[in-house]
Amino acid sequence: MRLSAVLLASVAAIRLGWAAPAVNAATIVIDVGPGGQHQTISDAVTAANRDADPGNYYVINVVPGTYLNDFPEVTRPMTIRSDPAFQGQRAILKATGPLPNDKGIILTFASLHVSSLVFEGARIANSLGGNGSGIRDQQTAPGARLVVENSIFLDNQEGILQGNDFDETIIIVNSQFVNNGNPDINYFQHAIYVNQAANLSVTNTLFCGQLIGHNIKSRALVTTVSNSRIYDGATGPAPCRVGSSSLAIDIPEGGVATIAGNQLIQGPASPNYKIVDYGEEALSYPQNSLVVTDNDFANTAPAATGIYDPKCIPAQTSGNSFVGVGTPVDPPKCEAPLAD
């Protein structure tokens, strides 16, 4: 093991908003792969988990390559990343059979930062839920965080599935969710499903090829989706399939929502022709607002609704374009354009 500069970790933490180690903490780097202390990510994570000193912070550096059926379980805050010495390359965590934990390729119970990884092939039997995930997040601690950057979720039943932690912050940036979903119509899985968190932020991220479920489903108190490309039942860039996602963005319980600067592309394979859905199930939070600005909505289906707002929380809009979208806001009376 080698010690790294805490200052560099702290600067990265400030940029991404994840929890940096305390100033007096030791940051311990474990190398995985050829020449490293461990040959599997699971063994490295287990070694970090055994450390009883909560003042230490672990960074797991993974040499790019394919790690077959390597399923780490995280129980203390840490970073797992492709070794930055291999610029532009990623480590691939690939499942070739049902997940033995019935949860995710990475199962985390503590704050986690992942960077430049690929999660591929997560699946479990439909009798167990059919929702095998690239990352299964079951944190419950106050102030918990999940940060995902520069990572790819490919051909999983579910990309990221988060549990019930009302105090958690999830940050996803510069990532891709490609060809995820369960093809069985009875199992409605999503690229990202955040359940009852404090905050979800998705930035500069691609979604395409999602089957049946939604690209982003968020029950967080605060949801922000910005500068992303989301294909909803439409063909995306290679290697995206057409997909059959039901919604581009679903915020079923309201809260504070901001959707800004995105490309939202809907095609005829989307089953309901709604692109954004807000508050359809309930308004579960004391604060509810919907701001939709500077987005490009494009539709090639027979009909489309850009923003479905059945509880009629005023949809504050400006700078959006709607191409092929017959109903920009439904009900129309719920639109409250922002002042210039």
KARA-V716163 format. One record per residue. N is the residue number from 1. RES is the residue in one small letter. PSI is psi in whole degrees, 0 to 359 (NA if undefined). OMEGA is omega in radians with two decimals (NA if undefined). BURIAL is + if it has 9 or more other ideal C-beta (glycine too) atoms within 8 Angstrom, else -. Layout:
BEGIN
N/RES/PSI/OMEGA/BURIAL + N/RES/PSI/OMEGA/BURIAL
END
This chain:
BEGIN
1/m/150/3.11/- + 2/r/149/3.11/- + 3/l/138/3.08/- + 4/s/171/-3.10/+ + 5/a/122/3.12/- + 6/v/330/-3.11/+ + 7/l/316/-3.12/- + 8/l/319/3.11/- + 9/a/322/-3.12/+ + 10/s/321/3.11/+ + 11/v/316/3.10/- + 12/a/321/-3.13/+ + 13/a/318/3.13/+ + 14/i/320/-3.11/- + 15/r/318/-3.05/- + 16/l/347/3.14/+ + 17/g/15/3.12/+ + 18/w/169/-2.99/+ + 19/a/112/3.10/- + 20/a/155/3.03/+ + 21/p/158/3.10/+ + 22/a/155/-3.05/- + 23/v/325/-3.10/- + 24/n/11/-3.14/- + 25/a/155/3.01/+ + 26/a/130/3.02/+ + 27/t/118/-3.04/+ + 28/i/124/-3.12/+ + 29/v/129/3.04/+ + 30/i/129/-3.14/+ + 31/d/136/3.14/+ + 32/v/136/3.10/+ + 33/g/190/-3.12/+ + 34/p/125/-3.13/- + 35/g/356/-3.11/- + 36/g/175/3.11/+ + 37/q/333/-3.12/- + 38/h/153/3.12/+ + 39/q/348/3.08/- + 40/t/150/3.08/+ + 41/i/322/-3.13/+ + 42/s/316/-3.14/+ + 43/d/321/3.13/+ + 44/a/317/3.13/+ + 45/v/320/3.10/+ + 46/t/319/3.11/+ + 47/a/318/3.10/+ + 48/a/318/-3.14/+ + 49/n/330/-3.08/+ + 50/r/342/-3.10/- + 51/d/121/-3.10/+ + 52/a/356/-3.11/- + 53/d/108/-3.11/- + 54/p/349/3.12/- + 55/g/345/3.12/- + 56/n/143/3.06/+ + 57/y/133/-3.05/+ + 58/y/138/2.99/+ + 59/v/120/3.12/+ + 60/i/110/3.14/+ + 61/n/120/-3.04/+ + 62/v/122/3.06/+ + 63/v/131/3.14/+ + 64/p/144/-3.09/+ + 65/g/185/-3.14/- + 66/t/125/3.14/- + 67/y/102/-3.04/+ + 68/l/130/3.02/- + 69/n/48/-3.14/- + 70/d/107/-2.92/+ + 71/f/83/-3.12/+ + 72/p/147/3.05/+ + 73/e/118/-3.01/+ + 74/v/125/3.14/+ + 75/t/2/3.03/- + 76/r/154/3.14/+ + 77/p/137/3.14/- + 78/m/171/3.01/+ + 79/t/135/2.99/+ + 80/i/123/-3.03/+ + 81/r/156/2.92/+ + 82/s/138/-3.09/+ + 83/d/119/-3.10/+ + 84/p/350/3.06/- + 85/a/340/3.13/- + 86/f/73/-3.02/+ + 87/q/130/3.06/- + 88/g/359/3.12/- + 89/q/153/-3.10/- + 90/r/147/2.93/+ + 91/a/138/-3.10/+ + 92/i/120/3.04/+ + 93/l/103/-2.98/+ + 94/k/126/3.03/+ + 95/a/134/3.12/+ + 96/t/1/3.10/- + 97/g/183/3.14/- + 98/p/142/-3.13/+ + 99/l/128/-3.11/+ + 100/p/337/3.10/- + 101/n/358/-3.14/+ + 102/d/24/-3.04/+ + 103/k/285/-3.02/+ + 104/g/163/3.05/+ + 105/i/312/2.89/+ + 106/i/127/3.05/+ + 107/l/120/-3.06/+ + 108/t/138/3.05/+ + 109/f/11/-3.09/+ + 110/a/165/-3.13/+ + 111/s/135/-3.01/+ + 112/l/138/3.03/+ + 113/h/119/3.07/+ + 114/v/144/-3.08/+ + 115/s/131/2.98/+ + 116/s/44/3.07/+ + 117/l/158/2.99/+ + 118/v/131/3.09/+ + 119/f/120/-2.99/+ + 120/e/134/2.91/+ + 121/g/16/-3.11/+ + 122/a/126/3.09/+ + 123/r/151/3.01/+ + 124/i/169/-3.11/+ + 125/a/146/3.08/- + 126/n/330/3.11/+ + 127/s/342/3.10/- + 128/l/7/3.12/- + 129/g/340/3.12/- + 130/g/30/-3.04/+ + 131/n/42/3.04/+ + 132/g/133/-2.93/+ + 133/s/150/2.97/+ + 134/g/310/3.02/+ + 135/i/125/2.98/+ + 136/r/117/-3.01/+ + 137/d/111/3.14/+ + 138/q/39/3.11/+ + 139/q/149/3.06/+ + 140/t/356/-3.04/- + 141/a/149/3.03/+ + 142/p/140/3.09/- + 143/g/16/-3.11/- + 144/a/152/3.14/+ + 145/r/146/2.90/+ + 146/l/122/3.10/+ + 147/v/127/3.13/+ + 148/v/122/3.11/+ + 149/e/144/3.03/+ + 150/n/37/-3.06/- + 151/s/161/-3.08/+ + 152/i/133/3.07/+ + 153/f/112/-2.95/+ + 154/l/123/2.97/+ + 155/d/44/2.99/- + 156/n/158/3.01/+ + 157/q/321/3.09/+ + 158/e/139/3.13/+ + 159/g/291/3.08/+ + 160/i/130/3.08/+ + 161/l/117/-3.10/+ + 162/q/144/-3.13/+ + 163/g/214/-3.03/+ + 164/n/98/3.06/- + 165/d/98/-3.05/+ + 166/f/348/-3.09/- + 167/d/6/-3.03/- + 168/e/147/3.02/+ + 169/t/131/3.10/+ + 170/i/127/-3.14/+ + 171/i/124/3.12/+ + 172/i/124/-3.04/+ + 173/v/141/3.02/+ + 174/n/44/-3.07/- + 175/s/178/-3.11/+ + 176/q/137/3.04/+ + 177/f/106/-2.92/+ + 178/v/124/2.97/+ + 179/n/41/3.06/+ + 180/n/170/3.09/+ + 181/g/161/3.08/+ + 182/n/123/-3.07/+ + 183/p/349/3.12/- + 184/d/120/-3.04/- + 185/i/344/3.12/- + 186/n/355/-3.11/- + 187/y/104/-2.90/+ + 188/f/87/-3.04/+ + 189/q/163/-2.96/+ + 190/h/159/3.02/+ + 191/a/312/3.04/+ + 192/i/128/3.01/+ + 193/y/111/3.11/+ + 194/v/124/-3.00/+ + 195/n/105/2.99/- + 196/q/52/3.04/- + 197/a/171/3.07/+ + 198/a/320/-2.98/+ + 199/n/132/2.97/+ + 200/l/128/3.05/+ + 201/s/124/3.10/+ + 202/v/123/-3.05/+ + 203/t/137/2.99/+ + 204/n/52/-3.04/- + 205/t/145/-3.12/+ + 206/l/135/3.03/+ + 207/f/128/3.11/+ + 208/c/157/3.05/+ + 209/g/15/-3.12/+ + 210/q/135/3.11/+ + 211/l/129/2.85/+ + 212/i/306/-3.10/+ + 213/g/198/-3.11/+ + 214/h/156/3.01/+ + 215/n/311/3.09/+ + 216/i/122/3.01/+ + 217/k/121/-3.04/+ + 218/s/125/2.97/+ + 219/r/19/-3.14/+ + 220/a/155/3.05/+ + 221/l/318/3.13/+ + 222/v/127/3.11/+ + 223/t/127/3.09/+ + 224/t/125/3.06/+ + 225/v/121/-3.04/+ + 226/s/147/2.99/+ + 227/n/41/-3.11/- + 228/s/162/3.05/+ + 229/r/126/-3.06/+ + 230/i/117/3.13/+ + 231/y/120/-3.04/+ + 232/d/95/-3.08/+ + 233/g/27/-3.12/+ + 234/a/158/3.14/+ + 235/t/129/3.06/- + 236/g/188/3.13/+ + 237/p/153/3.09/- + 238/a/138/0.15/- + 239/p/32/-3.08/- + 240/c/135/2.94/+ + 241/r/179/-3.14/- + 242/v/315/-3.12/+ + 243/g/170/-3.12/+ + 244/s/37/-3.07/+ + 245/s/149/-3.10/+ + 246/s/322/3.13/+ + 247/l/148/2.98/+ + 248/a/311/-3.13/+ + 249/i/126/3.10/+ + 250/d/121/3.09/+ + 251/i/78/-2.85/+ + 252/p/341/-3.10/+ + 253/e/19/3.09/+ + 254/g/217/-2.99/+ + 255/g/195/-3.11/+ + 256/v/111/-3.05/+ + 257/a/135/3.05/+ + 258/t/124/3.12/+ + 259/i/111/-2.93/+ + 260/a/132/2.97/+ + 261/g/26/-3.10/- + 262/n/160/2.87/+ + 263/q/119/-3.08/+ + 264/l/107/-2.99/+ + 265/i/116/3.13/+ + 266/q/138/3.10/+ + 267/g/178/-3.04/+ + 268/p/348/3.11/- + 269/a/353/3.03/+ + 270/s/130/-2.98/+ + 271/p/343/-3.05/- + 272/n/354/3.02/- + 273/y/18/2.95/+ + 274/k/140/-3.06/+ + 275/i/311/3.09/+ + 276/v/134/-3.13/+ + 277/d/127/-3.10/+ + 278/y/123/2.98/+ + 279/g/22/-3.07/+ + 280/e/324/-3.11/+ + 281/e/316/-3.04/- + 282/a/170/2.91/- + 283/l/95/-2.93/+ + 284/s/356/-3.04/- + 285/y/154/3.13/+ + 286/p/336/3.11/- + 287/q/126/3.12/- + 288/n/125/3.09/+ + 289/s/152/-3.11/+ + 290/l/114/3.11/+ + 291/v/123/-3.10/+ + 292/v/108/-3.02/+ + 293/t/142/2.94/+ + 294/d/35/3.08/- + 295/n/152/3.01/+ + 296/d/108/3.05/+ + 297/f/128/3.11/+ + 298/a/136/-3.07/+ + 299/n/136/3.02/+ + 300/t/10/3.07/- + 301/a/170/-3.12/+ + 302/p/329/3.12/- + 303/a/162/-3.13/- + 304/a/149/2.95/+ + 305/t/126/3.13/+ + 306/g/305/-3.08/+ + 307/i/116/3.10/+ + 308/y/120/-2.97/+ + 309/d/67/-2.97/+ + 310/p/335/3.11/- + 311/k/357/3.03/+ + 312/c/39/2.88/- + 313/i/127/-3.04/+ + 314/p/118/3.12/+ + 315/a/105/-3.10/+ + 316/q/114/-3.00/+ + 317/t/150/2.97/+ + 318/s/148/3.00/+ + 319/g/13/3.14/- + 320/n/151/2.97/+ + 321/s/142/-3.12/- + 322/f/106/-3.14/- + 323/v/121/-3.12/- + 324/g/14/-3.12/+ + 325/v/108/-3.05/+ + 326/g/326/-3.10/- + 327/t/99/-3.13/+ + 328/p/314/3.13/+ + 329/v/133/3.12/+ + 330/d/120/-0.04/+ + 331/p/147/-3.11/- + 332/p/328/-3.12/- + 333/k/347/-3.09/- + 334/c/357/3.11/+ + 335/e/131/3.11/+ + 336/a/83/-3.02/- + 337/p/138/3.05/- + 338/l/144/3.07/+ + 339/a/144/3.10/- + 340/d/NA/NA/-
END
